[in-house]
Amino acid sequence: MQATVTKDGETIKAAICGRLDTVTSAELNEQLKSAGIDNCDIDLDFVGVEYI
């Protein structure tokens, strides 16, 4: 799983590619937390996800 996480004002955008499963979801969670998700809208792009 690869994720590109950016913050634009009050919105966090994450473009996710690859497999998102119980192993990789913790990595995504940490990336979102480090972007500062408190009081933000989150826009998740799953176009590149092969498996959930």
Stockholm file with secondary structure:
# STOCKHOLM 1.0

chainA/1-52         MQATVTKDGETIKAAICGRLDTVTSAELNEQLKSAGIDNCDIDLDFVGVEYI
#=GR chainA/1-52 SS CEEEEEEETTEEEEEEEEECSTTTHHHHHHHHHHTCCTTCEEEEEEEEEEEC
#=GC SS_cons        CEEEEEEETTEEEEEEEEECSTTTHHHHHHHHHHTCCTTCEEEEEEEEEEEC
//
